Amino acid sequence: MTADERVSSLLTKHAAIDHAIDEENQRPHPDDLRIHELKREKLRIKDEIAGHDSHV
């Protein structure tokens, strides 16, 4: 997988997590722990994307 493909994959995952967070927040009783875990994963992906951008 090339660097561009990896970044594209990460961006797709980032968007999917964003969507999952929005869906969880729309529930009558959102699961705060689930939201926290999703946000942590989203941040990890963001950091990985930034790491790839710095190597270009």
C-alpha positions in Angstrom: 0.0 0.0 0.0 1.4 3.4 -1.0 1.5 6.3 1.4 -1.3 8.0 -0.5 -3.5 4.9 -0.3 -2.8 4.6 3.4 -3.8 8.2 4.1 -6.9 7.8 2.0 -7.8 4.7 4.0 -7.2 6.6 7.3 -9.4 9.5 6.1 -12.2 7.0 5.3 -11.9 5.5 8.8 -11.8 8.9 10.4 -15.0 9.9 8.6 -16.7 6.6 9.6 -15.8 7.2 13.2 -17.1 10.8 13.0 -20.4 9.3 11.7 -20.5 6.7 14.5 -20.0 9.5 17.1 -22.9 11.5 15.5 -25.1 8.4 15.6 -24.3 7.6 19.2 -25.1 11.2 20.2 -28.5 11.0 18.5 -29.5 8.0 20.7 -31.9 8.7 23.6 -29.2 7.7 26.1 -25.8 8.0 24.4 -23.1 5.7 25.7 -20.4 8.1 27.0 -17.8 5.4 27.2 -18.4 4.4 23.6 -18.2 8.1 22.5 -14.9 8.5 24.5 -13.4 5.4 22.8 -14.5 6.6 19.4 -13.0 10.0 20.0 -9.7 8.4 21.2 -9.5 6.3 18.0 -10.4 9.3 15.8 -7.5 11.3 17.5 -5.1 8.3 16.9 -6.0 8.3 13.3 -5.6 12.0 13.0 -2.1 11.8 14.5 -1.2 9.0 12.1 -2.4 11.1 9.1 -0.4 14.1 10.4 2.7 11.8 10.6 2.3 10.8 7.0 1.8 14.4 5.9 5.1 15.4 7.6 7.0 12.7 5.6 5.9 14.1 2.2 
